């Protein structure tokens, strides 16, 4: 396995992301350029010309962890500190009912013990979930860091609370990627005195492969010196060949610049995008941080989770799934159950997810619960979300469906050309022969499915279309 670290720089907070990439099983290799390397100018026009490292496009599935002092009250959301400033809000009412007068947010820090935190258990869970990278909030918007920041004295996890470098502990267990976001202190000299030094410390100490930024609404990219930072990252940093960054680099920048776009929280456009993107969403529908008063109905069902993942990957995105650990350093059983069930599903259906590319159609035009991907032999680093071209060799097309038909007959509108060209149909998780089909009017095809009891998967299923021989074709 290879060590990847995802660093997240945020205009208003810092997140350090730990990322797991299983390079042995999935061949997510970083290719070193032995030729003369391009040096990027500190402007968006030139920075946008950088090819996307292949490992990120292939990974598809990541885990997001929002963890910090806000995990102690574990009420409302990870924005507890900010929401407390509203004297008439629910957080202020919660504090007045449950804590003594003059209790401050800083008083929560010693209670953030993480006494049950076992980074190896976290790593094992994320691997079983099928995740290929892990994102940890190394610093949220209130400034508390999960690493010994040289500019956050007495307000970090080494000096107070756990008395541990949580970033290092999880990084060593996960052996991969660190994401880091930065809290804005509203200082005119912030970029020089805080932002750059913190980023360089994290880049040097943890060797990240992703810089995932946030807090872009606080100031323009020129204030943060974003282009200068990215030029240094691409040209001279120790991770210049594998590092990727998102798009939250200042006001007006999201969905315009970056190796991959986040655009907004829970961004899932449901249609093909012309740039690599990522859907960061939460298992708890109401919060990124852990909430003690979370109810079962607040948590994504397994079918909802798979719908997010399948639709995202079909349209060229990565799925970044957030869970909030507790102040004790554990993951709630309901989150663990979802992740383990996801891992079981991916063991059967993952070949249509990992390393896949968008097909010519994403969502079936007859059945909206069917989504397509494909696998092609060529990788286009400048346009990884492109549909297959005439020069591409497509080795398989996958159709994911989220509802099992009562008649055991699945009707598709966008796979007719495949069966007309004698592509064979398999079902992942079914040990039987190729499936039978019948051509219907209006260019549709009816596929006869096996009995549901003979298929391993639950909640979503996958058809695999394979060509009768290796062929280059426009699909």
N, C-alpha and C positions, 0 to 999 in steps of 0.2 A: 504494500500500500504506500501511497505517497502523501506527504504532509502538505496540506493546503491551509492557508489562513485567509479568512475573509475579513477585511478591515472595512468598517463602515464609518465614514465621516459624515456627521450631520451638522448642519448649520446651527441647529438648536440643541442637539444632543449627540452623544457619541455612542455607537454600538460596536461592540467587537463580536465578530461572528466566527464561530468555530465550524469548520466544514469538513465533512467526511466524504472522501472520494475513494471508491473501491476500484483502483486502477487495474488490479490483477484480474478481476472478473469482468469488467466492462471496458477495459482498454482505454480509459480516459487519460491519455498521456499528454504531457506538455511537450511540444516540439520546440527544441531550441534552434534558433536561427544561426547557422554557422556562417552565413553570408554577411556582408556589411549591413548593419542594422540601420533602419531609418530613424532619424531623430525628429521628434515632433515639435513644432512651434507652439508657443503658448497662446494659441487662438483656436476657436471652435472649428473653423473651417479645416484646419490641418488635423486637429485631434480627432475629428469625426472620420478621418480616413483610415484609422487604425482597424485592422481586421479583428474580429472577435475570436479569442482563444477557443479552440474546439471543445475543451473539457466542459466549459460552462453550458454550451448548447446541448451537449450530450447528457448532462447530469439530470436535468428535468425536475428533480424532487429535492427540496431542502426543508430544514426545520428552523424555525425562528423562536428564540427564547427571550421574552421580556422578563427581566429579573432584577431586583434591586431593593432599595429601602421601601418603595411603594408596595412591596410584597408583604410587609409587616401589617399595616392596617388591612390590606387586601380587601378593599371596599371601593366601590365606584369604578375606578380604572387606574391605569398606570399614571394618569394625570392627577393623582390625588393631591399632590402639593399645590398645583395650580388651581384646581377646583376648590380647594380649601379657602382660597382668597375671596371667594364670594360669601359674604357673611350670612346670606339668606339661602344658600344652597344646601343640598343634601349632605355634603361632606362636613360643612360647619355644624349642621344639626347632629350628625353622627358623632363628631368630636365632643360636642357639649354634653351629650348623653353618656358617653363612655369613657372620657378621659378628664383628668383634673384641669382646673384653670391654668393658664400659662404653659400648658404642654405644647411643645413645638415639634415641627416635622423632624428636626435634627434628633429629638429624643427617641425617635423610632430606630435610629441607626444601631444602637447597641443591641436591640432586639432582633436584628437581622443576623441570626447565628449561623444558619446553614449547617446545623449540627449533624443532619442526616445526609448531607450531600456526598454522594459517591460518584465521582465523575465516570468511573468505569461502568456503572450501571446506566448512566445516561447514554454513554457511547454505545453500549450493547443494545439499548432500546432503540436508538436512532438507526443503528445498522439493521435491526430486525424490522424496523418500519420501512426500510427500503430507501431511506434518505441518502443522498450523496454529498450534501453539505449542510452545515449547521451554523446558524447565526445567533450570536449571544450579544445582548445589550451590555457592552462594556461600560457605557456611561449614558444615562438617560438625561432628560432635559433639566432635572434638578441638580445635576452636576456630580452625583455620587458615582465613583468609578469602581469597577470590579477588578481593577489591577492597581498596582502602586504608582499612580501617576505622580510625576515629579512636580506637578503644578496643582495638585489637589490634596494638600496636606491635611491629615485628620478627617478627611471626607472621602475615604476609600476603604475597600474591604480588607486591606492589610492592617490599617491603623485602627479600625473600629469594626465591631460586628463579628464576622467570621474569623478575622485575622488570618486570611488566606488570599493568595492571588488566584481568584476564581477563574480568571481567563487562562492563566497558565495551567491550572489543574485540569480544566476541561479540555484545553488544547492538547495537552499531552495524552489524555485518554482517547480523544477522538482522532487525533493525528491528522488534522486537516485545516479548516478554514476559519478565519476570524473576521467578523464584521464589527465595525466601530462607528459610532455616531457622536457628534459633538454638541454640547450645550452652549448656547450663545449667552455670553455674559453682558452683552450690549456695551462693550468697550470699543473705543475707536481703534485701539491697538490690538484687539483680540486676535486677529488673524496671525499677527507676528508673535505675540507673547504667549498665546495659548494653543491656537489651532494647529499651526505648523509644528511646534515642538511636540505636541501630543501625538500627532499623526506619525511623525518621524520616529518617536519612541516606540509606537506600536508596530510600525513597519519593520523596524530594526529588531525588536525583541521577539515578535511573533510571526514574522514572514508571511503576511496574508496574501491570499490570491484573489480576494474581492474587497474593494473599498465601496461600502454601501452607505451613501450619505442620506441625511434627513434634515428637516428644519429649514428647507429652502425658502420658506415664506418670510424669514426674518430680514433678509437683505439681498442686494443684487450680487451676482457672481463676482463682480469686480471688487466688492468689499472683501469677500472671502478669498480673493486671489485664486479662484478655482482653476483657471487655465494654467497658471504658473504651477500649481500643485500637481495637476494631471500631467503636464509636460515633464516635471521631475519624476513622477511615478512611472511614466512610460519610457523615459530615457535613461534614468540614472538610479532608480531604486533597486534594491536587491531582488525584487519580484517583478521586474519590468516585463518579462516575457509571458507570465501567466496571469497577471493581475487584470481584473475587470472591474468596472465601476458602473454605478447606476446613474440616474439623471437628475438627482435632487441637489443642484449646485448653485441655486440662487433663484430669485424671483424671475419667472418667465422661462426658466430652463427646462423644467420637467416635460417629458414627451418630445423634446427637441434635440438634446445632446446627451451622450453617454454611451457606454458599450451596450447596456440594456436599459430599457425604460421601465419605471414603476408607475409613472404618471400620477397615481393616487392610491391610497390604501384600498385593498380589495378590488383592484382594477382587473376586470375581466370583460373585455369588449364583446366577446362572442363572435368575433369575425377575424379573419386573417389580418395581421399587422405587417407592415413593410419593414419593421425593425425588430430586433430581438427584444423581448419584454419579460416581465416577471409579475406574477399575481401573488402578492403578499396578503394572506388572509388568516383569520383566527378560528380555532375550534370553538372557543367561547365567542358567540356572535356579538357580545356586548363589550368586550374588553380584550386588550392585549396582555395585560397583567392578570395574575391570579385573583379571583374574587371568592371569598368565603361564602357569600350568599348566592353564588351561581346555582341555577336550577338545571335539571336535566334537559328541559325544553330549550335552554339557552345554548346547548351544545349541538354542533352540526351532527346530523345522523350520518351513518356510513354512506348512505346513498347520496346525501348532499355533498359530502367530502369528495366522493369519487366524481360527481358531476363537476365540481370545481376543477379537479385535476385533469380530467379527460378533456373538457372543453378548453381549458387553458393550453394544454400541450397540443391539441389539434390545431389551434390557431397560432402556434409558434412560440408559446410562452413557457416559462418555468413556474412551478408551483412552490411557494414558500409558505409552509404551514406553521402557524404560530401556536405555541402553548406557553402558559405562564407557570413556572415553578413556584412552590410555596416558600415562605421565609425559612422553613426548616431545610430546604434543599431537596424536596421531593416533587414528583410529578403526580398530579391527581389521578386516581385509578381510572376515571372515565376517559381522561386524555390518553393514558397508557393503553387502554383497551382499543381506542380508535386507531392509535398508531400501530399496534400489533395486528389488528384486522387489516389495516392498509398494507402492511408488509406481506401478509398471507395473500392478499389479492394481487400484489405486484409480483410475487413469486410465480403466479400463473400467467398473468397478463402483461408483465413488465416489458416483454420484448417489443410490444407495440408502443411503449412509452419511452424508455431509455434510448437515446441515440436516434430517435425518430425525427422525421421532418414533416411539415405540412404537405398534404396531398392536394390535388387540383380542386377538390371540394372539401370543406371542413364539416359542415352540418348538412345532413341529408335533406334534400328538398321535399321529400315525401314524409319522412318520419323525423321530427325534430329531436328525438331522443337518441339519434345515431350520429356519432362523430368519427371522422376518419383521420388516420395518420399513414405515413409510409416510411419505408427504409430505402435509402439510396446509397450507392457506394461512394459518391462524391460529396465533399463538404465545401460549401461556399462561405468562406469566412467573412466576406464583405456583405453577403445577403443570406444569412442562415435561415431566414423564414420563407425563402422563395419556394414556390411549388416546382415540381420536376420540369426540366426543360428537355429538349430533343436530345441533348448530349448526356443526360443523366441515365444511369442504369438503376432501375427500381427493382428491388429484390422481393418486396412484399408490400401489400396494402392491408391496413387493419381497419375494421369497422367495429367500434364500441357501441353497445346499446344498453340502455339503463332500465328498460322495461321488458320483461319476458312475455312474448305474445301467448295468449291463452290457447291458440290453435297450434302452437309450436311451429308456426310459419312466419318468418320475418320478411317483410316487403321493403325493398330499398329502391331508390330512384337513381342513385349515382354510382352503382356498381355494375350496371348492365353491360357497359363496354368491356369490362373485365371478363365476364363469363362468355361474352360473344367471342373474345379472343382466346378462349379455352383456359383461362386462369382457374385453378382449382381452389376449393373452399374448405378450410379447416376451422375447427373451433378449439381455441386454447382451453386446456383443462378437460378435454374430451379425448379419450383414447381410441375412439372409433375411426372409421374410414372418412374419406372426403364426403362432404355434405351434398345432397341432391338439391337441384334448383329447377325452376321453371320460368321461362320468359313470359312476361305479361304484356298486355297492351300499354301504351303510353310510356314505353321504354323503362319499364320496371321489371324487377326480378324478385321472385318469391323463393326463399331459401328454407328448406325443411330442416328444422333443428332437432337434435336428439332430445330425449326426455330430460327434463331439468334435473332429475335425480341422478343422471349419469355425468353431470358436469360439476367440476370442483368449485367454481366461482359462485359468489353470492353478490347481490346488489348491482352488479354490472358484468357484462360478458363481452367476449371479443371474437370476431370472425377474422381469419387470416386468409387473404387471397394471395396465392403463389402462382407465378407464371409457369407455363409448361416447359420453358427453357429460358436461359438468361437472355434478356432482350432489352434494348434501348428503345424507349417509346415515350411519347407525350401522353400523359394520363389526364 
